[in-house]
Amino acid sequence: MEEVVLRLKELLFPSIADVAVLSVDANIEIVRVDAQSVADGAVCPVCEVWSNRVHGSYVRFPADVPSGGRSVVLQLRVRRFRCGNSGCARRTFVEQVPGLTRRYGQRTERLRSTLGVLIVSE
């Protein structure tokens, strides 16, 4: 089973490290991917201090590119970290998955790139 999940990760997120695919459920219309970040920690976007002190977590649903004519619903669990710098104005911050998410983003980087190419080519 672990080998199947590893292959799914390589298929769905080939160039993205620190993401674990927990499950994939597909039907005729939708592919639902349940994934989570597995990075050791993250850097505060304000003071750039590394932290691995987890404050909590939540699920994001960034829009992703379709796969085989099916909508892809990405259910990505990300963590909120406490900033380790007591002088930083930001007390907590959410990790970003490089190559997949960005702050306040509602689309994956793959979808942003695809839409950018379509807009430029018009």
C-alpha positions in Angstrom: 0.0 0.0 0.0 2.8 2.4 0.9 4.3 1.8 -2.6 1.0 2.7 -4.3 0.8 6.0 -2.3 4.4 6.8 -3.2 3.6 6.3 -6.9 0.5 8.5 -6.6 2.7 11.2 -5.1 5.1 10.9 -8.0 2.3 11.0 -10.5 0.4 13.9 -8.9 3.2 16.1 -7.5 6.4 15.0 -9.4 8.5 18.0 -8.6 7.1 18.9 -5.2 8.9 17.8 -2.0 7.4 17.7 1.4 3.9 16.6 0.4 2.4 13.3 1.3 -0.6 11.9 -0.6 -2.8 10.2 1.9 -5.5 9.1 -0.4 -7.0 9.5 -3.9 -10.7 8.9 -4.6 -11.8 9.1 -8.3 -15.2 8.8 -9.9 -16.6 9.7 -13.3 -16.5 13.5 -12.7 -14.0 14.2 -9.8 -10.6 13.2 -8.6 -10.3 14.0 -4.9 -6.8 14.1 -3.5 -6.1 14.2 0.2 -2.6 15.4 1.0 -0.6 17.1 3.7 2.6 18.9 4.1 5.4 16.9 5.8 8.1 19.6 6.0 10.1 19.8 9.3 9.0 23.4 9.7 8.7 26.7 7.9 10.2 30.2 7.7 8.2 33.2 9.1 7.3 35.4 6.1 8.0 38.6 8.1 11.2 38.0 10.1 12.5 34.9 8.2 13.1 32.9 11.4 12.8 29.2 11.1 10.1 27.5 13.3 8.9 24.0 13.9 6.5 24.9 16.7 3.1 23.9 15.4 0.2 26.1 16.6 -2.5 24.2 14.7 -3.5 23.0 11.3 -6.4 23.4 8.8 -7.4 22.2 5.4 -7.0 24.3 2.2 -8.8 23.5 -1.1 -6.6 25.2 -3.8 -8.1 24.8 -7.3 -5.9 22.5 -9.5 -5.6 21.6 -13.1 -8.1 19.0 -14.4 -6.9 15.4 -14.9 -8.2 13.2 -17.7 -11.2 15.5 -18.2 -12.1 15.3 -14.5 -12.1 18.1 -11.9 -9.4 17.7 -9.3 -10.3 18.6 -5.7 -7.1 19.0 -3.7 -7.7 18.7 0.1 -4.4 19.9 1.5 -3.7 20.0 5.2 -1.3 22.7 6.2 0.1 23.8 9.6 0.1 27.1 11.4 3.4 27.7 13.2 4.4 30.0 16.0 7.1 32.4 15.1 10.2 31.8 17.2 11.2 35.4 17.2 9.7 37.2 20.2 10.3 40.6 18.6 8.3 39.7 15.4 5.0 41.3 14.9 3.6 38.1 13.4 2.8 35.6 16.2 1.8 32.7 13.9 2.0 32.0 10.2 0.9 29.3 7.8 3.4 27.1 5.9 3.5 27.3 2.2 4.3 24.3 0.0 6.9 25.5 -2.6 5.7 24.7 -6.1 2.2 24.1 -4.9 0.8 27.0 -2.8 1.5 30.7 -2.1 0.1 33.1 0.6 -3.5 33.9 0.0 -3.5 31.8 -3.2 -6.7 30.0 -4.2 -5.0 28.1 -7.0 -2.1 25.7 -7.2 1.0 27.0 -8.9 0.3 24.5 -11.7 -3.1 26.1 -12.4 -1.6 29.6 -12.2 1.0 28.7 -14.8 -1.6 27.1 -17.1 -3.9 30.1 -16.9 -0.9 32.4 -17.5 0.0 30.6 -20.7 -3.6 30.6 -21.9 -4.0 34.4 -21.2 -0.7 35.2 -22.9 -1.4 33.1 -26.0 -4.8 34.9 -26.7 
